[in-house]
């Protein structure tokens, strides 16, 4: 194995899902930062149709060749978001290929991507969740709107297919948009509270570091356009009382460990008058230098390049 700093690192981006473009941006930023840090970076891209490409010129390769390229590397960074990537799919491929990788494993990725499963685990831990129901296409016609709800695909990402429904007339379109991305849809009561994100970093010695909390100040639903359009208002560190900060950090670490996450993850909450309410867990959130997790660690004095170097070194051992 190469020594850290001169290792050969595969950075995988793209993917067959609605987060393809976001993943391309993350992968490009990760690759550039690792090259600047002195690593030999091997770029692999998954097209929207599932085809693979290799190198800066995007040369098409089949899956067998892509696996061969992966196996020439010391470590992989799966910079994929959403289904067929962040959900444990790419981790499984790395496992089968025998390539160490940054981030969570197969089970943690699959559980965290499934918002319904994540809620069940949170509830078992005593972490508050929004009341909600799981709908399938066969069950949806029987659902009756009675109060404002948030409709979301169970396992999509990037706020795609998510809608705030304040009136019964808005429900059919919201359900249709969510079902277009997933065969299961979560309908949750609207939670009124501050949106607070926590980033947890796991080290090989078992320690956990929580970066300064980030607050999202949004007008209404924090949707795809606000998230990636460049106009999001992120406040770091979030203005929190010590008791609020501790409650959020304890809940974030508890979710990280219960899901079996590795490397890092972003755990999102609503902070209400009654305390934290879990929103969701992201095992591979957006990861450009301007994304939430890098910004949170930058507020702790850890630069983007330093964070990536640390994550890779931890896997290299």
Protein Blocks (a to p, Z undefined) as FASTA:
>chain_A
ZZehiaccdddehjjdfklmmmmmmmmmmmmmmmmnopacddddddfkopacedjkopac
dfklmmmmmmmpfbdcdfbehehilnommmmmmmmnopacedjdfklmmmmmmmmlmmmm
mmmnopacdddddddfklmmmpccfbdcddddfblcehioiacdfbfklmmmmmmmmmmm
ocbdcdddddddddddddddddfkopacdddddddddehjadfklmmnopaccddddddd
fklmmmmmmmmmmmmmmnopahiacddddddfkbccdfbdcfbgcfbfkbmklmmmmmno
pafklmmmmmmmmmnZZ
